[in-house]
Amino acid sequence: MKNKLKVGIVGAPRGQSFIRSFQAIEETDVTAICDLNIDTGERVANQFNIDQRYSDFEKMIQSDLDIIVVSTPMPLHAPQSALALQEGKHVISEVPAATDLQQCWELVKSVENSKKKYMMAENYVYTKPNILIRELAMQGLFGDIYFGEGQYLHELKSLNEITKWRRKWQTGRNGCTYSTHSLGPVLQWFEDRVCTVSCFGSGHHYEDSGGKQYENEDTISMICKTTRGGLVEIRVDMLSDRPALGQYYSLQGTKGCYEAARGLGDQPKIWLAEHSDQVVWQSLSDFEEQYMPEIWRNPSMEALQAGHGGGDYLEVREFVDSIINDTKSPIDIYESLDMTVPGLVSEVSINRESIPVEVPDFRSIKRFPEDLPSILRDSEIISWD
């Protein structure tokens, strides 16, 4: 490809996996990197032979780049994405898409006005088991899907001391605010969105290095109802002392069910009425030959090494394809908010005795904040400092 798409990365540490992914794609060229920490930016630029180096994000997006990768701390995702879109760049952003509803609104308007592609980089929807379950669900093999579950159990207290932004944005807000890894794949299987959430916590049992109690309760459970009446349970725990379970999912329909592996030799297992005369588990891998989508049939070594079990590469590959072919973004702005906003709204629920709270659909919001449910117009998740 003569005219490669030029890529700029903001946020060098997390950006390294994106660099590997884009460098494995022949249609793209990573030409710029930006990080406030000049030494970190220089180190990563030298490691990957990137010529253009910035510490000023606005200067970088004014250069002749085609794609901006936003891999900075959570509160910067939406503002930086919006600025890049306003400069006429395509954007792929780390999760979540935004940290408050004002950011959501401004991001939506930036995408709509720019006519450029936006994607939230929810890599868990691209892991091998999740891709296969999505295909089986799309083909109707689960029947009428009515229950799903997602869990992200990953103790991060030590990372709070290394990356200070986590102390506020991941464990300093009480709610299921880091939920996209758990919720994203399940929503794709349902082909639906969440309309209400109720959020519950298990209490506080841990303190940070300064002896201060974490604002986030240890285990958070978010109960979601979808627009078609489905039930989704999301559990996130980034504080409890326990072995990690980075991703666990289950799915229940009238003609089948699925449960992911839970470790110690366990494997993903499934029952589908169409493929079994008895109600017994089968290994999910038994269905790969017949149903695995093409993108996961012969993944390259570059894909597998990019990060998150190949998810980082595959999301980038599909995003680039959407730009080249001018097709819909794989996870567009509205789907990104479908995965993000329930977690934001959960903060209102848990702080108001776990009452059900309506989740706004930004497809139908024309005036902000007037079109939001009244309980949200008066809440702090409108705009965080």
C-alpha positions as CSV (number, residue, x, y, z in Angstrom):
1,M,0.0,0.0,0.0
2,K,1.7,3.2,-1.2
3,N,-0.2,5.7,1.0
4,K,-0.2,4.1,4.4
5,L,-2.4,5.5,7.1
6,K,-0.3,7.4,9.6
7,V,-0.8,6.6,13.3
8,G,-0.1,8.7,16.4
9,I,-0.2,7.2,19.9
10,V,-0.8,9.3,23.0
11,G,0.1,7.5,26.2
12,A,3.3,5.5,25.7
13,P,3.1,2.8,28.4
14,R,-0.2,1.3,27.4
15,G,0.4,2.4,23.8
16,Q,3.1,-0.2,23.3
17,S,0.6,-3.0,22.6
18,F,-1.2,-0.7,20.1
19,I,2.1,0.0,18.4
20,R,2.8,-3.7,18.0
21,S,-0.7,-4.2,16.5
22,F,-0.4,-1.3,14.0
23,Q,3.1,-2.3,13.0
24,A,1.8,-5.8,12.1
25,I,-0.7,-4.2,9.7
26,E,0.8,-3.4,6.3
27,E,-1.7,-0.5,5.6
28,T,-0.6,1.5,8.6
29,D,2.6,3.2,9.8
30,V,3.1,4.4,13.4
31,T,4.9,7.7,12.9
32,A,4.3,9.7,16.1
33,I,4.1,9.2,19.9
34,C,3.2,11.6,22.6
35,D,3.7,11.3,26.4
36,L,3.9,14.0,29.1
37,N,6.8,12.1,30.6
38,I,9.5,12.9,28.0
39,D,11.8,10.1,29.1
40,T,9.1,7.5,28.8
41,G,8.1,8.8,25.4
42,E,11.7,8.7,24.2
43,R,12.3,5.2,25.5
44,V,9.2,3.8,23.7
45,A,10.0,5.8,20.5
46,N,13.5,4.4,20.4
47,Q,12.3,0.9,21.1
48,F,9.9,1.0,18.1
49,N,11.8,3.3,15.8
50,I,9.2,6.1,15.9
51,D,10.5,9.4,14.5
52,Q,8.0,12.0,15.6
53,R,8.0,12.6,19.4
54,Y,5.7,14.9,21.3
55,S,4.9,15.9,24.9
56,D,2.1,18.3,23.7
57,F,-1.0,16.4,22.5
58,E,-2.5,19.3,20.7
59,K,0.6,19.8,18.6
60,M,0.7,16.1,17.7
61,I,-3.0,16.1,16.4
62,Q,-2.3,19.1,14.3
63,S,0.3,17.1,12.2
64,D,-0.5,15.0,9.2
65,L,-1.7,11.9,11.0
66,D,-4.8,9.9,10.0
67,I,-5.4,7.9,13.2
68,I,-5.0,8.8,16.8
69,V,-4.8,6.1,19.5
70,V,-5.8,7.4,23.0
71,S,-4.2,5.2,25.6
72,T,-3.9,7.7,28.4
73,P,-5.5,7.6,31.9
74,M,-9.3,7.3,32.0
75,P,-10.4,10.9,32.5
76,L,-8.5,11.9,29.4
77,H,-10.1,9.4,27.0
78,A,-13.1,11.5,26.0
79,P,-11.5,15.0,25.9
80,Q,-8.5,13.8,23.9
81,S,-10.7,11.8,21.6
82,A,-13.0,14.8,21.0
83,L,-10.0,17.1,20.2
84,A,-8.6,14.6,17.7
85,L,-11.9,14.1,16.0
86,Q,-12.3,17.9,15.7
87,E,-8.9,18.0,14.0
88,G,-10.2,15.5,11.4
89,K,-8.6,12.3,12.8
90,H,-10.0,8.9,13.2
91,V,-9.8,7.8,16.8
92,I,-9.5,4.5,18.7
93,S,-9.7,5.0,22.4
94,E,-9.0,2.9,25.4
95,V,-11.8,2.0,27.8
96,P,-14.0,3.3,29.2
97,A,-15.1,5.9,26.6
98,A,-15.8,8.6,29.2
99,T,-15.8,9.2,33.0
100,D,-19.0,11.4,33.2
101,L,-22.1,12.2,31.2
102,Q,-20.9,15.6,30.1
103,Q,-17.9,13.8,28.5
104,C,-20.3,11.4,26.8
105,W,-22.3,14.1,25.3
106,E,-19.3,16.1,24.0
107,L,-17.8,12.9,22.6
108,V,-21.0,12.1,20.7
109,K,-21.2,15.6,19.2
110,S,-17.6,15.4,18.2
111,V,-18.1,12.1,16.4
112,E,-21.3,13.3,14.7
113,N,-19.7,16.6,13.5
114,S,-16.4,15.1,12.3
115,K,-17.8,12.3,10.2
116,K,-14.6,10.4,11.2
117,K,-14.5,6.9,12.6
118,Y,-14.5,6.4,16.4
119,M,-14.0,3.1,18.2
120,M,-13.7,2.2,21.8
121,A,-11.0,-0.4,22.1
122,E,-12.8,-3.0,24.1
123,N,-10.4,-5.9,23.5
124,Y,-12.3,-8.5,25.6
125,V,-14.9,-8.8,22.9
126,Y,-12.1,-10.0,20.6
127,T,-10.8,-12.9,22.7
128,K,-11.1,-16.3,21.1
129,P,-13.9,-17.7,23.3
130,N,-15.9,-14.5,23.2
131,I,-15.7,-14.3,19.4
132,L,-17.0,-17.8,19.1
133,I,-19.9,-17.3,21.5
134,R,-20.9,-14.2,19.6
135,E,-21.0,-16.2,16.4
136,L,-23.1,-18.9,18.0
137,A,-25.5,-16.4,19.5
138,M,-25.9,-14.5,16.2
139,Q,-26.8,-17.8,14.5
140,G,-29.6,-18.3,17.0
141,L,-28.1,-21.5,18.6
142,F,-28.8,-20.2,22.1
143,G,-32.5,-19.6,21.3
144,D,-34.0,-16.7,23.1
145,I,-31.2,-15.3,25.3
146,Y,-32.4,-14.1,28.6
147,F,-29.5,-14.2,31.1
148,G,-25.8,-13.2,30.9
149,E,-23.0,-12.7,33.4
150,G,-19.6,-11.0,33.3
151,Q,-16.9,-10.8,35.9
152,Y,-13.6,-8.9,36.2
153,L,-11.8,-9.9,39.4
154,H,-8.3,-8.3,39.3
155,E,-6.7,-7.0,42.5
156,L,-5.0,-3.7,41.6
157,K,-4.1,-2.1,45.0
158,S,-0.4,-2.2,44.2
159,L,-1.0,-0.5,40.8
160,N,-2.8,2.4,42.7
161,E,0.6,3.3,44.2
162,I,2.4,3.2,40.8
163,T,-0.2,4.8,38.6
164,K,-1.9,7.4,40.8
165,W,-4.8,8.0,38.5
166,R,-6.1,4.6,39.3
167,R,-6.5,5.5,43.0
168,K,-9.3,8.0,42.0
169,W,-10.8,6.7,38.8
170,Q,-10.7,2.9,39.4
171,T,-10.9,2.5,43.2
172,G,-11.9,6.0,44.3
173,R,-15.5,6.0,43.0
174,N,-18.1,3.7,44.5
175,G,-19.8,1.9,41.7
176,C,-19.2,-0.5,38.8
177,T,-17.4,2.2,36.9
178,Y,-14.8,-0.1,35.2
179,S,-17.3,-2.4,33.7
180,T,-16.7,-2.5,29.9
181,H,-14.5,-5.7,30.0
182,S,-17.3,-7.6,31.7
183,L,-20.3,-6.0,30.0
184,G,-19.1,-5.5,26.5
185,P,-19.0,-9.1,25.3
186,V,-22.4,-9.9,26.9
187,L,-24.1,-7.0,25.3
188,Q,-22.9,-8.1,21.9
189,W,-24.3,-11.6,22.5
190,F,-27.6,-10.1,23.5
191,E,-27.6,-7.6,20.7
192,D,-29.3,-5.3,23.1
193,R,-28.6,-2.4,25.5
194,V,-29.1,-1.9,29.2
195,C,-32.1,0.3,30.2
196,T,-31.8,0.1,34.0
197,V,-29.2,-0.8,36.6
198,S,-29.2,-1.5,40.3
199,C,-25.8,-1.6,42.0
200,F,-24.8,-3.3,45.2
201,G,-21.6,-3.4,47.2
202,S,-20.1,-5.8,49.8
203,G,-18.7,-3.1,52.1
204,H,-15.1,-1.8,52.8
205,H,-12.4,-4.1,54.1
206,Y,-9.1,-2.6,52.7
207,E,-7.1,0.6,53.1
208,D,-4.5,2.2,50.8
209,S,-0.9,2.7,51.6
210,G,-1.7,5.9,53.5
211,G,-4.2,4.1,55.7
212,K,-7.3,5.6,53.9
213,Q,-10.3,3.5,53.2
214,Y,-11.0,2.9,49.5
215,E,-14.2,4.7,48.3
216,N,-15.0,1.7,46.1
217,E,-16.6,-1.2,48.0
218,D,-14.6,-4.4,47.6
219,T,-16.9,-6.4,45.4
220,I,-19.5,-4.5,43.2
221,S,-22.4,-6.3,41.7
222,M,-24.4,-4.5,39.0
223,I,-27.8,-5.9,38.0
224,C,-28.8,-4.8,34.5
225,K,-32.1,-5.1,32.7
226,T,-32.0,-4.9,28.9
227,T,-34.6,-3.2,26.7
228,R,-36.1,-6.6,25.7
229,G,-36.3,-7.9,29.3
230,G,-33.0,-9.7,29.6
231,L,-31.1,-9.9,32.8
232,V,-27.3,-9.3,33.1
233,E,-25.2,-9.5,36.2
234,I,-21.8,-7.8,36.3
235,R,-19.3,-8.3,39.1
236,V,-16.1,-6.2,39.3
237,D,-13.6,-6.5,42.2
238,M,-10.3,-4.7,42.0
239,L,-9.6,-4.7,45.8
240,S,-10.1,-8.1,47.3
241,D,-7.0,-10.2,48.1
242,R,-7.5,-13.2,45.8
243,P,-6.1,-14.8,42.7
244,A,-7.0,-13.0,39.5
245,L,-9.9,-14.1,37.3
246,G,-9.5,-11.6,34.5
247,Q,-12.6,-12.6,32.6
248,Y,-15.5,-14.9,33.4
249,Y,-18.7,-15.0,31.4
250,S,-21.9,-17.1,31.2
251,L,-24.8,-17.0,28.9
252,Q,-28.3,-18.7,29.1
253,G,-30.9,-19.0,26.4
254,T,-33.9,-21.3,25.8
255,K,-31.8,-23.6,23.6
256,G,-28.3,-23.4,25.1
257,C,-26.0,-22.2,27.8
258,Y,-22.3,-21.4,28.2
259,E,-19.8,-21.0,31.1
260,A,-16.3,-19.8,30.7
261,A,-13.3,-21.4,32.4
262,R,-12.6,-20.7,36.1
263,G,-9.0,-21.9,36.3
264,L,-7.3,-25.0,37.7
265,G,-7.6,-27.0,34.5
266,D,-11.2,-25.9,33.8
267,Q,-12.2,-25.2,30.2
268,P,-14.9,-23.2,28.5
269,K,-18.0,-25.4,28.3
270,I,-21.3,-25.2,26.4
271,W,-24.5,-27.0,25.8
272,L,-26.6,-26.5,22.7
273,A,-29.8,-28.3,22.1
274,E,-29.3,-28.4,18.4
275,H,-26.0,-30.3,18.8
276,S,-26.8,-32.7,21.7
277,D,-29.6,-35.2,22.4
278,Q,-28.8,-35.0,26.1
279,V,-28.4,-31.9,28.4
280,V,-24.7,-32.4,29.0
281,W,-21.6,-30.1,28.7
282,Q,-19.4,-30.1,25.7
283,S,-16.0,-28.4,25.3
284,L,-16.4,-25.0,23.5
285,S,-13.4,-26.0,21.4
286,D,-15.6,-28.7,19.7
287,F,-17.4,-26.0,17.9
288,E,-14.4,-24.1,16.5
289,E,-14.1,-26.0,13.3
290,Q,-17.7,-25.4,12.2
291,Y,-18.4,-21.9,13.7
292,M,-15.2,-20.0,14.4
293,P,-15.2,-16.7,12.5
294,E,-12.4,-16.2,9.9
295,I,-10.5,-13.6,11.9
296,W,-9.6,-16.2,14.6
297,R,-9.0,-19.3,12.3
298,N,-5.3,-18.6,11.6
299,P,-4.1,-15.7,13.7
300,S,-0.6,-14.5,13.0
301,M,2.1,-14.6,15.6
302,E,2.0,-10.8,15.6
303,A,-1.7,-11.0,16.6
304,L,-1.1,-13.4,19.4
305,Q,1.8,-11.4,20.8
306,A,0.1,-7.9,20.6
307,G,-1.7,-8.4,24.0
308,H,-4.9,-9.6,25.7
309,G,-4.8,-12.9,23.9
310,G,-4.8,-11.3,20.4
311,G,-7.6,-8.9,21.2
312,D,-5.5,-5.8,20.8
313,Y,-4.5,-6.8,17.3
314,L,-7.9,-7.9,16.1
315,E,-9.7,-4.8,17.3
316,V,-7.1,-2.6,15.5
317,R,-7.3,-4.8,12.3
318,E,-11.1,-4.4,12.1
319,F,-10.9,-0.6,12.9
320,V,-8.4,-0.1,10.0
321,D,-10.6,-2.1,7.7
322,S,-13.6,0.1,8.6
323,I,-11.5,3.2,7.6
324,I,-10.2,1.7,4.3
325,N,-13.6,0.4,3.3
326,D,-15.6,3.2,4.8
327,T,-17.8,0.8,6.7
328,K,-19.3,1.1,10.2
329,S,-16.8,1.3,13.1
330,P,-16.7,-2.1,14.8
331,I,-17.6,-0.6,18.1
332,D,-19.0,2.8,17.2
333,I,-19.7,5.8,19.5
334,Y,-23.2,4.6,20.6
335,E,-22.1,1.0,21.2
336,S,-19.1,2.4,23.2
337,L,-21.5,4.3,25.4
338,D,-23.8,1.3,25.7
339,M,-20.8,-0.4,27.3
340,T,-19.7,2.6,29.3
341,V,-22.8,4.5,30.6
342,P,-24.3,1.7,32.7
343,G,-21.2,1.7,34.8
344,L,-21.4,5.5,35.3
345,V,-25.1,5.3,36.3
346,S,-24.3,2.5,38.7
347,E,-22.6,5.1,40.9
348,V,-25.9,6.8,41.4
349,S,-27.7,3.6,42.2
350,I,-25.2,2.3,44.8
351,N,-25.1,5.7,46.6
352,R,-28.9,5.8,46.8
353,E,-29.6,2.5,48.5
354,S,-29.2,0.5,45.2
355,I,-32.4,1.8,43.6
356,P,-33.0,1.0,39.9
357,V,-31.7,3.9,37.8
358,E,-32.6,4.5,34.1
359,V,-29.6,4.3,31.7
360,P,-29.8,7.1,29.1
361,D,-29.5,6.2,25.4
362,F,-27.4,8.9,23.7
363,R,-28.9,8.0,20.3
364,S,-32.1,9.8,21.4
365,I,-30.7,12.6,23.5
366,K,-31.0,15.9,21.5
367,R,-30.7,18.4,24.4
368,F,-28.2,17.9,27.2
369,P,-28.8,17.7,30.1
370,E,-32.5,18.3,29.7
371,D,-33.2,15.0,28.1
372,L,-31.5,13.0,30.9
373,P,-33.6,11.2,33.6
374,S,-34.2,13.7,36.4
375,I,-32.2,11.6,38.9
376,L,-29.1,11.9,36.7
377,R,-29.5,15.7,36.1
378,D,-28.9,16.2,39.8
379,S,-26.1,13.8,40.3
380,E,-22.3,14.2,40.4
381,I,-21.8,11.9,37.4
382,I,-23.0,14.8,35.1
383,S,-19.4,16.2,35.4
384,W,-16.6,15.1,37.6
385,D,-13.7,17.4,38.5
